């Protein structure tokens, strides 16, 4: 089972991204799984903590990624979920971890290694 869960949601051609406070890298929202927590429950909890005003439509598992990042050497173990739609405001709940949330195109921005992987698989350049 994956160690963390991430959310990908697209709205009018833009994706939802959050910026980590510690290194100012952007990522798809989500986080680490707790003991005895399902991947979907992890995602729901993390979204509620990070973006408490965000409301998601149906969420489905897109893919589980277990690999080693070629650039960083970091092992990835993520469950990547896709939501059909989202509504509500992007109010930050966990201000210690995240300092910004935006809807934007996923290119031309400094992403975490896992988020780069997701972007490249789901939104390849033409």
Secondary structure, 3 states (H helix, E strand, C coil): CCCEEEEEEEECCEEEEEEECCCCCEECCEEECCCCCCHHHHHHHHHHHHCCCCEECCEEEEEEEEEECCCCCCEEEEEEEEECCEECCCCCCCCCCEEEEEEECCCCCCECHHHHHHHHHHCCCC
